[in-house]
């Protein structure tokens, strides 16, 4: 009896995650979002997969950003991000300090910052 109930609950858990993942999306890395709040202009270099309604992401320092749905499904989210929905690189070009300085000067000149 308990084995059947456990199997049904586990199947519902996995099927509900598949539904959330089907409507999921790639979002910018949370490390960049945190830095934007600070006194700098930052760009994210990666996008991480997030199922709909869920947030479970790690930044480069290992800090975890999550909500209640992310906490509930975190084992499946980690498995999904590690196998099927891998991180996507947004910027493949690594800017030199001179290029960054030039871009910042252009932004200031054009009144964007």
NORRAFEN-V927665 format. One record per pair of residues at least 24 apart in sequence whose ideal C-beta (glycine too) atoms are under 7 Angstrom apart, sorted by the first residue. I is the first residue (numbers start at 1). J is the second residue. D is the distance in Angstrom with one decimal. If there is no record, write none. Layout:
i:I j:J d:D
i:I j:J d:D
This chain:
i:17 j:51 d:6.8
i:17 j:73 d:5.3
i:17 j:76 d:4.4
i:20 j:51 d:3.9
i:20 j:52 d:5.2
i:20 j:53 d:6.3
i:20 j:54 d:6.1
i:21 j:51 d:4.6
i:21 j:80 d:5.9
i:23 j:52 d:4.1
i:24 j:49 d:6.1
i:24 j:50 d:5.8
i:24 j:51 d:4.2
i:24 j:52 d:5.4
i:25 j:50 d:6.3
i:26 j:88 d:5.9
i:29 j:59 d:6.4
i:30 j:57 d:4.8
i:30 j:59 d:5.3
i:30 j:65 d:4.4
i:31 j:59 d:3.3
i:31 j:60 d:5.3
i:41 j:113 d:6.4
i:43 j:91 d:6.6
i:44 j:90 d:6.1
i:45 j:89 d:6.5
i:45 j:90 d:5.8
i:45 j:91 d:4.9
i:46 j:87 d:4.8
i:46 j:88 d:6.5
i:46 j:89 d:5.8
i:46 j:90 d:6.3
i:47 j:87 d:6.7
i:47 j:88 d:4.6
i:47 j:90 d:6.0
i:48 j:81 d:6.6
i:48 j:87 d:5.5
i:49 j:80 d:6.5
i:49 j:81 d:5.3
i:49 j:85 d:3.3
i:51 j:77 d:6.5
